[in-house]
């Protein structure tokens, strides 16, 4: 803005020096021509728009005009006063501040909502204390207002609203799931893979690969799993498996001796073992469907690498919404009689068709 003003002043001063070398008659003729041009423009343009530099130059030149001519210029004394008032308002202009306290940052609001959802027994004062430990000073009334706005009830009501999803999520650290998957090699030979998954961390243990699985082979792999788990083997209380004939009584006895109860899924209900079925799909889509498997050693190496690359969770709080949805499907284990009744009635369950498409 200042550079533009200096440029205009320099141009006008240069024009004054050029006028000194011209005759008076030429200057008078130019003045008359410019007056007529200004009159024509006034008839066509109602209100011209002037920049800040144009106003400064016109204000300086207007001081040297006679008082009679000042009333017929674009810049009148009233215009100069209006410009001055604008400058004064611009100088004392301040940023408008709304009434009341400033709002909380979005990060703090999201953190308060997360604390309330993950800890249903915490009240407003408890959340206030936890926030103060972390360096955030938020009043209990503010927590109440934010949580009510989000539709979260007080702590007593929130704690009493226990759902199957939250109940099963709290039991996830005690659950194991096992299943078989098959892969066709490049020589059209079918290989079977036996794996066990930790529901809490989604960690997969690829125990063995063979072309002829038997009950003794599966029992031997179960013993190897307990040896590999070591001290953590006592943390698992339940093992979910299907009703395959290779899961013999000896296999169940291995886990029963460790204090782990074996829970068979209802007949023709693969969704009851949703975590294992979902990992089979992931291994197929991301690995085995993209490779030509040559043998047992090749398949085992590929699946172990896949199990290490697929992201798992170290804590239950880090589980995804998709994992929570699969965990809620374990409710089907609690209602086995419904599936049995459907199977006896002669109706083919819809889950059977899904299991066939998934190609266990």
Secondary structure, 3 states (H helix, E strand, C coil): CHHHHHHHHHHHHHHHHHHHCCCHHHHHHHHHHHHHHHHHHHHHCCCCCCCHHHHHHHHHHHCCCCHHHHCCCCCCHHHHHHHHHHHHHHHCCCCCCCCCCCCCCHHHHHHHHHHHHHCCCCCHHHHHHHHHHCCCCCCHHHHHHHHHHCCCCCHHHHHHCCCHHHHHHHCHHHEEEEEEEEEECCCCCEEEEEEEEECCCCEEEEEEEECCCCHHHHHHHHHHHHHHHHHHHHHCCEEEECCCCCCCHHHHHHHHHCCCEEEECCCCCHHHHHHHHHHHHHHHHHCHHHCCCCCHHHHHHHHHHHHHHCCCCCCHHHCCHHHHHHHHHHHHHHHHHHHHHHHHCCCCCHHHHHHHHHCC
